Amino acid sequence: MNAAPKEKPRRLSDIVASIDGSTEFTVGKLIDMFGERAFGALMFIFAIPNVVPLPPGTSAVLGLPLVFLTFQLMLGRQTIWLPESVRRRPISGHFADVFKTKASPFLNRFERVLKPRFGVAVSSNLAERVIGIVTFVLAVILFLPIPLVNMLPGAAIACLALGLAERDGIAVLVGYAMAAATGLLLFAVSAALYAGAKAFITSLFGM
């Protein structure tokens, strides 16, 4: 007797499209809808706004939830833990509908190239923990008030998050490359700030 074919997991865009803002909607319900891909989905949601220029301080607001999520992923948790009071927090119908309208076509574009492949980079507990470590460091960088470096780590987290959610090891490797570029950028910015501060002090005090 042949085994029944395994049902293909729903795409993230399909899950987002199924959100109904006219019904009671909470943070916990949103997490439960994404199921085992909740880590990747929520990391993407909080990371992707950083890819565009944002008002000062916004990256810190978005970075804090990312620190919380990636820390749990780094520890090897398979489900997201939130205080019950946070899980019960309602999400307005207007926000749910706007999010669905904006996010669904955006995810659709990414999903045209994403597919399960190169599983060694994403499909084991160790691989997920490595993603957690890298994204945790990137989330801390986003949270800190460091000028000019929020876009690249935001893009790296978004790429790693989609790779995790869709089990696409190639997307994960691209995310790692972006993370390495973030390290180089952070080093360059830090060196420039240090050189500028040193030159200012030298000119001010004649040292």
Secondary structure, DSSP 4 states (H G I P E B T S, - for coil): -PPPPPPPPPPHHHHHHT--TTS--BHHHHHHHHGGGHHHHHHHHHHGGGGS---TTHHHHHHHHHHHHHHHHHTT-SS----HHHHT-B--HHHHHHHHHHHHHHHHHHHTT--SB-GGGTSSHHHHHHHHHHHHHHHHHHHS--TT-SHHHHHHHHHHHHHHHHTBHHHHHHHHHHHHHHHHHHHHHHHHHHHHHHHHHHHHH--
